[in-house]
Amino acid sequence: MTSLKEWVAEAIRMQREGASIIEIGDFLRVFGENGGRKINAASALGREYGWSVKQKLELLSWTEGGVTDEELIAFVPWPT
């Protein structure tokens, strides 16, 4: 299992290489499926990007099918 620190570092690397928030969401989902705590990962990544609690929860909700791709893209700022 990937550590939380490793997951955040990889997500940031992916973003720098052009990954979308949807791709990061998929990466978060896999992290959870492999035993990682998604809420901790979403929170740690959100701290890196200055997200509000609601934005972190929006990413987490997306991994569970709670919001659409369009809602996630509109609500969670993602550097390009």
BELRA-V846294 format. One record per residue. N is the residue number from 1. RES is the residue in three letters. PHI is phi in whole degrees, 0 to 359 (none if undefined). Layout:
((N,RES,PHI) (N,RES,PHI))
//
This chain:
((1,MET,none) (2,THR,284) (3,SER,284) (4,LEU,300) (5,LYS,299) (6,GLU,295) (7,TRP,297) (8,VAL,297) (9,ALA,300) (10,GLU,292) (11,ALA,298) (12,ILE,294) (13,ARG,299) (14,MET,300) (15,GLN,300) (16,ARG,297) (17,GLU,269) (18,GLY,102) (19,ALA,294) (20,SER,277) (21,ILE,297) (22,ILE,293) (23,GLU,296) (24,ILE,293) (25,GLY,300) (26,ASP,298) (27,PHE,297) (28,LEU,294) (29,ARG,300) (30,VAL,298) (31,PHE,304) (32,GLY,294) (33,GLU,295) (34,ASN,262) (35,GLY,97) (36,GLY,283) (37,ARG,270) (38,LYS,299) (39,ILE,296) (40,ASN,293) (41,ALA,292) (42,ALA,298) (43,SER,295) (44,ALA,296) (45,LEU,294) (46,GLY,299) (47,ARG,298) (48,GLU,298) (49,TYR,252) (50,GLY,71) (51,TRP,284) (52,SER,284) (53,VAL,301) (54,LYS,299) (55,GLN,293) (56,LYS,297) (57,LEU,292) (58,GLU,297) (59,LEU,298) (60,LEU,299) (61,SER,298) (62,TRP,301) (63,THR,294) (64,GLU,257) (65,GLY,82) (66,GLY,280) (67,VAL,223) (68,THR,278) (69,ASP,304) (70,GLU,297) (71,GLU,295) (72,LEU,296) (73,ILE,299) (74,ALA,288) (75,PHE,264) (76,VAL,257) (77,PRO,293) (78,TRP,224) (79,PRO,297) (80,THR,243))
//
